Amino acid sequence: MRLPVNIFLWTFGATLLPVLALVWGVTAFSEQRFQTEVNREIGDNIQSLTGEINNRLRYEREVLRGIAHSQPIQTMLNALVASAEGIRHPDLTSDRIRANSFLAGLQRTVPGLGSIRILDAAGNTVVKTTLGRAAPPMFQSLSQVNYVEEELDNPAFLNQLQSLPMEDVSFIMLPPSLWDVAPGQFPSMLYGVYPLRNFGNNRAGYVVLNTYGEYLDQILSLSPKPRKSHVMVIEHDPGNPQRDGLVLYNDQTGRLFVTPEESNPNTNPQYAQTIDHGLFWQKAVALSNGVYLSQDGKTRTYFQEYHPYPYSLVSWFVMLKTPADVTSAPFQDIHHSLWGFTLLALGISLLLAGLGARYFSRPITRLGLSLKHFADGNPHEVIPVDSRTTEVRQLQQSFRYLTEHLTEEARKRQTAERQMLQQAKLASIGEMAAGIGHEINNPLNNILTLTRLLERQLPPDKAELRTDLEDLRAEALRVGHIVRGVMNFARQLPPDHQPTPITQWLLDLIDRLQPEAMEADVFLNLLLDDQDCVASFDPNQIGQVVLNLVRNAIHASPPMGEITITARCKPDSFEIEVLDKGKGIEPELLDKVFDPFFTTKSVDKGTGLGLSISLGIVQYHGGTLKIENRQDRSGVRAFMSLPREKSGPRVGH
């Protein structure tokens, strides 16, 4: 074989092919990892949405229970019993006025309670308020009892009401004549029903609540939309063909939960069975949780099944629809560049083989060996740059840059994996913390209530018992403070970005901290490099982070110590640095400072949630937060960097 051909084959086969294979492999691996991260990010976003929806629906069920047990409703139980028997109770008018006043005032005070009905045991509407307005009793029955809506003659509906369990909220669909929607529309949500029981333990009537889903629209419209996605919510009710596949919410078409007569009267119902000829709905019902690629390959829909109504087979599919190329588009330029690089390398190899086989063979052979070592797993392999030929030297430099770049990318990837593990741990602990917080709050409120009752009933001469009760209340309040910290840690609210002048914002924060610093005999020194810097962020949330960092510095500083707060404004970001002169943090504890409930303070001075909450806030703003010892171990350096313009979360939230 001729030497130029031999050199060409060695150059291309021993050096370029392994590198190209490595680069293509890294690209394919990166694309696969990116797809996995996008799937995880969108899945976490859907879980976050269902969690917020579940909290709102739980709240509405508790409101319905509270209405049923309220004094104005309990007072009219006898009138409801008489109404169901066709007897006009003498107190019906006064009871109805009190109930209307109470319910209308409640709707004006507590937004989101669309319509509230009080039905008698026969299912007839005795009281109805809608959006803070009471409906008059315009319909007279044969028994001279006036009803707000036409008297029902629907035995099936009455049997359904009578089968509902007592002391629990059930969800049913009212007869069409009672729907709070325009003709041709379907209510987005089932009606919540709570049976009323009189003193004889018999059914006296029912409280019916329809919230219209107003707050669900707000939750879905304000939620983050990762990867240019659109939100959809579809109902799955296999026992009701009219509602099975009904689209309840679709921000792409403007479909909302709210469907009273004042909203969207001309919008026809939409069904999932019309999407992709029904193929999407078949897959969603079969899998409950997964991803669907449209027939035209343009969109990818992520879906999860969620059960909004307890003890019901009705479920919702919460979905995020994204462009199908959201994961492949960032790699298109890389693929084109790799093909171009391959062709360029082939041409250079042919040119080198023709110009001088002997002159090129030795450095190219060494280059091939070095690249082989690097490909075999030696990241410290140094690519030699010793050729006197410009082309070969450039080739050597290019491969050296490539290996250094790949090594750096591997290091960055390992760092990102550690950050994702930290975020996953925070999210898991946050869910657990929210559950614990809810479970503790109820008995804690009972303790405080009983303490107040006992204090009122104590004789004046029981000073010692009164002191004990005060101590008990103080301890309960301290537990409440800890529970609120737990709940704040679990509830990451979306930031409200506002254009904020950095200088005045920091001066206000320092003014709030001066009393604490003076009490600790610590001096606060504020340094600003740009008096006119303006950035877009949530001043309350980021202010909470700065207050927490400076307070930690105050607690760590000795008397007569100095804390330096430095703000730097850059074209795309701004930075805040807090330096104290305390004892620093033990090296083995640095990796734990962002762990929830980790603190070096005494039990009565902190819950260990401050830095965890601060980290979540900063990452939600698309920024970074670092806590590290100063080089001479003369204190701690807290460093925060945020984009000056609104940005998405830096880590899946």
C-alpha positions in Angstrom: 0.0 0.0 0.0 1.4 3.4 -0.9 2.6 5.6 2.0 0.3 8.5 1.3 -2.7 6.2 1.3 -1.3 4.5 4.4 -0.9 7.8 6.2 -4.3 8.9 5.2 -5.9 5.7 6.5 -3.9 6.0 9.8 -4.8 9.7 10.2 -8.4 9.2 9.5 -8.9 5.8 11.1 -6.7 6.1 14.2 -7.4 9.7 15.2 -10.4 11.2 13.5 -12.8 8.2 13.5 -12.5 7.6 17.3 -12.9 11.3 18.1 -15.9 11.6 15.8 -17.5 8.5 17.3 -16.8 9.9 20.7 -18.3 13.3 19.8 -21.4 11.7 18.2 -21.8 9.4 21.1 -21.5 12.3 23.6 -24.0 14.3 21.5 -26.5 11.4 21.4 -26.0 10.8 25.1 -26.5 14.5 25.8 -29.7 14.6 23.7 -31.0 11.6 25.5 -30.2 13.1 28.9 -31.8 16.3 27.8 -35.0 14.5 26.8 -35.0 12.7 30.2 -34.6 16.0 32.0 -37.4 17.6 30.0 -39.7 14.7 30.8 -38.8 14.9 34.5 -39.3 18.7 34.5 -42.7 18.6 32.8 -43.8 15.6 35.0 -42.8 17.6 38.1 -44.7 20.6 36.8 -47.9 18.5 36.3 -47.5 17.1 39.8 -47.2 20.6 41.2 -50.3 21.6 39.3 -52.3 18.7 40.6 -51.1 19.4 44.1 -52.3 23.0 44.0 -55.6 22.0 42.5 -56.0 19.4 45.2 -55.3 22.0 47.9 -58.0 24.3 46.4 -60.6 21.5 46.2 -59.9 20.4 49.7 -60.4 24.0 50.9 -63.7 24.2 49.0 -65.0 21.0 50.7 -64.1 22.5 54.1 -66.0 25.7 53.2 -69.1 23.6 52.3 -68.9 21.8 55.6 -68.6 25.1 57.4 -71.7 26.5 55.6 -73.7 23.5 56.6 -72.9 23.8 60.3 -73.3 27.6 60.4 -75.9 29.1 62.7 -78.1 30.7 60.0 -78.4 27.4 58.1 -78.9 25.3 61.3 -81.7 27.7 62.4 -83.8 27.0 59.3 -83.8 23.2 59.5 -87.4 23.1 60.8 -88.6 25.3 58.0 -86.8 23.0 55.5 -88.5 19.9 56.9 -91.9 21.6 56.7 -91.2 22.7 53.1 -90.5 19.2 52.0 -93.8 18.1 53.5 -95.7 20.9 51.7 -96.2 23.0 54.8 -95.2 26.7 54.9 -93.4 27.2 58.2 -94.1 30.5 59.9 -90.4 31.2 60.3 -89.6 30.4 56.6 -89.4 34.0 55.5 -87.2 35.3 58.3 -85.0 32.2 58.1 -84.6 32.7 54.4 -83.7 36.4 54.8 -81.0 35.5 57.4 -79.6 32.7 55.2 -79.5 34.9 52.1 -77.8 37.6 54.0 -75.2 35.2 55.5 -74.5 33.4 52.2 -74.3 36.6 50.1 -72.0 38.2 52.6 -69.8 35.0 52.6 -69.6 35.1 48.8 -68.5 38.8 48.9 -65.9 38.1 51.6 -64.6 34.7 50.3 -64.1 34.9 46.5 -64.6 31.9 44.4 -67.9 30.6 45.9 -70.0 30.9 42.7 -73.5 29.7 43.6 -74.8 28.3 46.9 -78.2 26.6 47.2 -80.2 25.3 50.2 -82.5 22.5 49.2 -85.3 21.0 51.3 -85.5 17.2 51.7 -87.6 17.0 48.5 -84.8 18.6 46.4 -86.6 22.0 45.9 -84.5 25.2 46.1 -85.5 27.2 49.1 -82.4 29.6 49.1 -80.0 30.5 46.3 -77.2 33.1 46.2 -75.0 33.7 43.2 -71.8 35.8 43.3 -73.1 37.7 46.3 -76.7 38.2 45.1 -79.7 36.5 46.6 -82.3 35.1 44.2 -86.0 35.9 45.1 -88.5 33.0 45.7 -90.4 33.6 42.4 -91.9 30.1 42.0 -95.0 29.1 44.0 -95.8 25.5 44.6 -99.2 23.8 45.1 -98.6 23.9 48.9 -98.2 27.7 48.8 -94.4 27.4 49.6 -92.4 29.8 47.4 -89.3 28.4 45.8 -86.3 30.1 44.2 -86.4 27.6 41.3 -89.2 25.6 39.7 -90.5 22.8 41.9 -88.8 19.5 40.9 -90.6 16.3 39.9 -87.6 14.1 39.5 -87.7 10.9 41.5 -84.3 9.7 40.2 -82.6 12.9 41.4 -84.4 12.6 44.8 -83.3 9.0 45.2 -79.7 10.1 44.4 -79.9 12.8 47.1 -81.3 10.4 49.7 -78.5 7.9 49.0 -75.8 10.4 49.8 -73.9 9.7 53.0 -74.4 12.0 56.0 -71.6 14.1 57.5 -69.6 14.0 54.2 -69.3 16.0 51.0 -70.5 14.2 47.9 -70.2 15.4 44.3 -73.1 14.9 41.8 -74.6 16.5 38.7 -77.8 18.4 39.3 -80.7 18.1 36.9 -80.2 20.3 33.7 -82.8 22.8 34.8 -80.6 23.7 37.8 -77.3 24.1 35.9 -75.6 27.5 36.3 -74.6 27.6 32.6 -75.8 29.0 29.3 -78.0 26.7 27.2 -76.0 24.1 25.3 -73.2 24.2 27.9 -72.1 21.7 30.5 -70.9 22.6 34.0 -67.2 22.3 34.3 -67.3 20.8 37.8 -69.7 18.6 39.7 -71.8 20.1 42.4 -70.7 19.6 46.0 -73.6 18.5 48.2 -73.6 18.2 52.0 -76.8 16.7 53.7 -78.4 18.6 56.6 -79.6 16.7 59.6 -82.2 17.9 62.1 -82.3 17.2 65.8 -84.3 14.0 65.0 -81.3 12.7 63.0 -83.3 12.9 59.8 -82.5 14.5 56.5 -83.7 18.1 56.7 -82.2 19.3 53.4 -79.0 19.8 51.5 -76.3 22.5 51.0 -75.2 22.6 47.3 -72.1 24.5 46.3 -70.9 25.3 42.7 -67.5 27.2 42.7 -67.4 27.5 38.8 -63.7 26.6 39.1 -62.7 30.3 39.2 -59.7 29.7 41.3 -58.7 26.7 39.3 -58.5 29.0 36.2 -56.2 31.3 38.2 -54.0 28.4 39.3 -53.6 27.1 35.8 -53.2 30.5 34.1 -50.5 31.6 36.6 -48.6 28.4 36.7 -45.2 28.1 34.9 -45.4 26.8 31.4 -42.1 25.0 30.7 -40.8 24.5 27.2 -43.5 26.6 25.5 -46.2 24.2 26.8 -50.0 24.6 26.9 -52.2 23.3 29.8 -55.3 21.2 29.3 -57.6 19.5 31.8 -60.0 16.8 30.5 -62.7 14.9 32.5 -62.9 11.1 32.3 -66.3 9.8 33.4 -67.0 6.3 31.9 -70.5 6.3 33.4 -71.6 9.5 31.7 -71.0 9.7 27.9 -72.0 13.4 27.9 -69.0 14.2 30.1 -66.5 11.6 29.2 -63.7 13.3 27.4 -65.1 16.8 28.1 -62.4 19.5 27.9 -62.6 21.5 31.1 -59.6 23.8 30.5 -57.5 24.6 27.4 -55.4 27.8 27.5 -54.6 27.3 23.8 -58.2 27.6 22.7 -59.4 29.9 25.6 -61.5 27.2 27.2 -61.9 27.9 31.0 -63.4 26.2 34.0 -65.6 29.2 34.6 -68.9 28.6 32.7 -71.7 30.6 34.3 -74.1 32.4 32.0 -72.0 35.5 32.0 -69.0 33.6 30.6 -68.4 32.2 27.1 -72.1 31.6 26.3 -71.2 30.8 22.6 -68.4 28.4 23.3 -69.3 24.8 22.2 -68.2 21.9 24.4 -64.9 20.4 23.3 -64.1 16.7 23.6 -60.8 14.8 23.8 -62.3 12.2 21.3 -61.8 14.7 18.5 -58.0 15.0 19.2 -56.0 13.0 16.6 -59.1 11.0 15.6 -59.4 9.7 19.2 -56.0 8.0 19.3 -54.8 10.4 22.1 -57.8 9.7 24.3 -57.5 5.9 23.9 -53.8 6.0 25.0 -54.5 8.4 27.9 -57.4 6.2 29.3 -55.3 3.0 28.8 -52.1 4.3 30.5 -53.3 7.0 33.0 -49.8 8.5 33.0 -47.5 9.0 30.0 -46.6 10.9 26.9 -48.4 11.0 23.5 -46.7 12.0 20.2 -49.3 13.4 17.7 -49.8 11.7 14.4 -48.2 14.6 12.5 -45.2 14.5 14.8 -45.5 18.2 15.7 -46.6 18.0 19.4 -45.9 15.9 22.4 -48.5 15.7 25.2 -47.6 14.8 28.7 -50.6 13.6 30.8 -51.3 12.4 34.4 -54.6 11.2 35.7 -55.9 12.9 38.9 -59.0 12.1 41.0 -60.5 15.4 42.2 -63.6 14.0 43.8 -63.3 11.6 46.8 -65.2 8.3 46.5 -65.9 8.9 42.8 -64.9 7.2 39.6 -64.7 10.6 37.9 -61.1 11.7 37.2 -59.3 14.5 35.4 -56.4 14.2 33.0 -54.0 17.2 33.6 -51.9 17.7 30.5 -49.0 19.8 29.2 -48.7 19.9 25.4 -45.3 21.0 24.0 -43.7 21.2 20.5 -42.3 17.9 19.6 -38.9 19.4 18.6 -38.4 21.1 22.0 -35.7 18.5 22.8 -34.2 18.0 19.3 -34.0 21.6 18.1 -31.1 22.6 20.4 -29.0 19.8 18.8 -29.7 20.5 15.2 -26.8 22.9 14.9 -24.6 20.5 16.7 -25.4 17.7 14.2 -24.8 20.0 11.2 -21.5 21.1 12.8 -20.4 17.5 13.3 -21.1 16.6 9.7 -19.2 19.7 8.6 -16.3 18.8 10.9 -16.3 15.2 9.5 -16.0 16.5 5.9 -13.4 19.0 6.9 -11.3 16.4 8.6 -11.5 14.1 5.6 -10.2 16.8 3.3 -7.3 17.7 5.6 -6.3 14.1 5.9 -6.2 13.7 2.1 -4.2 17.0 1.8 -1.7 15.9 4.4 -1.2 12.5 2.8 -0.5 14.1 -0.6 2.0 16.8 0.7 4.3 14.6 2.7 3.7 11.2 4.1 7.0 10.8 5.9 6.9 14.4 7.4 3.3 14.0 8.7 3.3 10.4 9.8 5.2 10.7 13.1 3.2 13.6 14.7 -0.1 12.2 13.5 0.7 8.8 14.8 1.5 10.3 18.2 -1.7 12.3 18.0 -3.7 9.2 17.3 -2.2 7.4 20.3 -3.0 10.3 22.6 -6.5 10.4 21.4 -6.9 6.7 21.9 -5.7 7.0 25.5 -8.2 9.8 26.1 -11.0 7.7 24.5 -10.0 4.8 26.7 -10.8 6.8 29.8 -7.7 8.8 30.7 -9.0 12.4 31.1 -5.6 13.7 32.0 -4.0 12.7 28.6 -2.3 15.8 27.2 -2.5 16.2 23.4 1.0 17.1 22.1 1.3 20.3 20.1 4.9 19.9 18.7 4.5 19.8 14.9 6.3 22.5 12.8 3.6 22.2 10.2 0.8 24.7 10.6 -2.0 22.4 9.6 -0.9 19.5 11.8 -0.3 21.9 14.7 -3.8 23.3 14.3 -5.2 19.8 14.2 -3.3 19.0 17.4 -4.6 22.2 19.1 -8.1 21.5 18.0 -8.1 18.0 19.5 -6.5 19.4 22.7 -9.3 22.0 22.9 -11.8 19.2 22.2 -10.5 17.0 25.0 -10.3 19.9 27.5 -13.8 20.9 26.6 -15.2 17.4 27.0 -13.5 17.1 30.4 -15.0 20.4 31.5 -18.4 19.4 30.3 -18.2 16.2 32.2 -17.3 18.2 35.3 -20.2 20.5 34.8 -22.5 17.6 34.2 -21.5 16.0 37.5 -22.1 19.3 39.3 -25.6 19.6 37.7 -26.4 16.0 38.8 -25.5 16.9 42.4 -27.7 20.0 42.2 -30.6 17.9 40.8 -30.2 15.4 43.7 -30.2 18.2 46.2 -33.4 19.7 44.5 -35.1 16.3 44.5 -34.3 15.8 48.2 -35.7 19.3 49.0 -38.9 18.5 47.0 -39.4 15.2 48.8 -38.9 16.7 52.2 -41.1 19.6 51.2 -44.0 17.3 50.5 -43.5 15.5 53.8 -43.2 18.8 55.6 -46.5 20.0 54.1 -48.3 16.9 55.3 -46.9 17.1 58.8 -47.7 20.8 59.0 -51.3 20.2 58.1 -51.6 17.4 60.6 -50.1 19.4 63.5 -52.1 22.7 62.8 -55.5 21.3 63.7 -54.7 19.9 67.2 -52.5 22.9 67.9 -55.5 25.3 67.2 -57.6 23.1 69.5 -55.0 23.5 72.3 -55.0 27.3 71.9 -58.8 27.4 71.9 -59.1 25.3 75.0 -56.4 27.4 76.8 -58.3 30.5 76.2 -61.5 28.9 77.5 -59.7 27.7 80.6 -58.3 31.2 81.3 -61.8 32.7 81.1 -63.1 30.1 83.6 -60.3 30.4 86.2 -61.2 32.2 89.4 -59.0 35.3 90.1 -57.2 33.6 93.0 -55.7 30.9 90.8 -52.6 32.9 89.8 -50.4 29.8 89.6 -52.7 27.9 87.3 -53.1 31.1 85.1 -49.3 31.3 84.9 -49.2 27.6 83.8 -51.8 28.3 81.1 -49.8 31.3 79.8 -46.7 29.1 79.6 -48.8 26.4 77.7 -50.1 29.0 75.3 -46.6 30.4 74.7 -45.2 27.0 73.9 -48.2 26.3 71.5 -47.5 29.6 69.7 -43.9 28.6 69.4 -44.9 25.3 67.8 -47.2 27.3 65.5 -44.3 29.4 64.4 -42.3 26.2 63.6 -45.3 24.8 61.7 -45.7 28.0 59.6 -42.0 27.7 58.7 -42.6 24.1 57.6 -45.6 25.2 55.5 -43.7 28.1 53.9 -40.9 25.6 53.0 -43.4 23.3 51.3 -45.4 26.0 49.6 -43.1 27.6 46.9 -45.2 30.4 45.5 -44.4 31.8 42.0 -42.5 35.0 42.2 -44.2 38.3 41.3 -41.5 40.0 39.2 -41.4 43.8 39.5 -38.9 46.4 38.2 -37.0 47.3 41.4 -34.4 49.9 42.0 -31.6 48.0 43.8 -30.2 50.9 45.8 -33.4 52.0 47.5 -34.6 48.4 48.0 -31.3 47.5 49.8 -31.4 50.7 51.9 -34.9 49.8 53.1 -33.8 46.3 54.0 -30.7 47.6 55.9 -32.9 50.0 57.8 -35.0 47.1 59.0 -31.9 45.2 60.1 -30.3 48.1 62.0 -32.1 47.5 65.3 -31.0 43.8 65.3 -27.4 44.8 64.4 -27.3 47.5 67.1 -28.6 45.1 69.7 -25.9 42.6 68.8 -23.3 45.4 68.7 -22.5 44.7 65.0 -21.9 47.3 62.3 -23.5 47.0 58.9 -21.5 48.3 55.9 -23.3 48.6 52.6 -21.3 49.1 49.3 -23.0 49.9 46.0 -21.2 50.1 42.7 -24.2 51.4 40.7 -26.7 53.8 42.3 -29.1 53.5 39.3 -29.2 49.8 38.9 -32.8 48.4 38.2 -33.7 44.7 38.0 -36.9 42.6 37.6 -37.6 40.2 40.5 -40.0 39.7 43.4 -38.7 42.3 46.0 -40.6 40.5 48.8 -39.2 37.0 48.2 -35.6 38.2 47.4 -35.9 40.6 50.3 -36.6 37.6 52.5 -33.4 35.9 51.2 -31.3 39.0 51.9 -32.8 39.4 55.4 -32.1 35.8 56.2 -28.4 36.0 55.0 -27.7 39.2 56.9 -29.4 37.9 60.1 -27.3 34.7 59.9 -24.2 37.0 59.6 -25.4 39.0 62.6 -25.9 35.9 64.7 -22.4 34.6 63.7 -20.6 37.9 64.3 -18.8 38.7 67.5 -19.4 42.0 69.4 -17.9 45.0 67.6 -17.9 42.9 64.4 -18.5 44.3 60.9 -20.7 42.9 58.2 -20.1 44.0 54.6 -23.0 43.9 52.1 -21.8 44.5 48.6 -24.1 44.9 45.5 -22.7 44.7 42.0 -24.7 45.5 38.9 -23.7 43.7 35.6 -25.3 43.9 32.1 -27.3 40.7 32.5 -27.3 40.1 36.2 -26.8 41.6 39.6 -24.9 40.2 42.6 -25.2 40.5 46.4 -22.4 39.4 48.7 -22.6 39.3 52.5 -19.3 38.9 54.4 -19.1 38.5 58.2 -16.1 38.0 60.5 -17.4 35.2 62.6 -15.8 31.8 63.2 -16.9 30.3 59.9 -18.6 27.0 59.2 -16.9 23.6 59.8 -15.9 22.1 56.5 -17.8 18.9 57.0 -21.0 21.0 57.6 -20.8 23.1 54.5 -22.6 20.6 52.3 -25.5 20.5 54.8 -26.3 24.2 55.2 -29.1 24.0 52.6 -30.7 20.9 54.1 -34.1 21.5 55.6 -34.1 21.6 59.5 -30.3 21.8 59.7 -29.2 24.6 62.0 -26.3 25.3 64.3 -28.4 27.6 66.4 -30.1 26.7 69.7 -33.5 25.0 69.6 -35.4 28.3 70.5 -33.6 30.4 67.9 -34.2 28.7 64.6 -35.9 25.9 62.7 -33.2 25.3 60.1 -35.5 26.2 57.2 -34.2 29.7 56.3 -31.5 28.7 53.9 -33.6 25.9 52.3 -36.4 28.4 51.6 -33.9 31.0 50.4 -32.3 28.5 48.0 -35.7 27.6 46.5 -36.6 31.3 46.0 -33.3 32.1 44.3 -33.5 29.1 42.0 -37.1 29.9 41.2 -35.8 33.3 40.0 -33.2 31.6 37.8 -30.3 32.5 40.0 -27.6 30.9 42.2 -26.9 31.0 45.9 -23.6 29.9 47.5 -22.5 29.7 51.1 -18.7 29.2 51.7 -16.0 30.0 54.2 -13.7 32.9 53.4 -10.1 31.9 52.4 -8.6 32.7 55.8 -11.5 31.1 57.8 -12.2 34.6 59.2 -15.9 34.3 58.5 -18.5 33.2 56.0 -19.2 34.5 52.4 -22.8 34.3 51.2 -23.0 35.1 47.5 -26.3 35.5 45.4 -26.5 36.1 41.7 -29.8 36.8 39.9 -30.7 37.7 36.3 -31.8 41.4 35.8 -34.6 40.3 33.6 -37.3 37.7 34.3 -36.1 34.2 33.9 -37.4 30.7 34.3 -36.4 28.4 37.3 -32.7 27.3 37.2 -33.6 23.9 38.5 -36.9 22.0 38.0 -39.2 23.3 40.7 
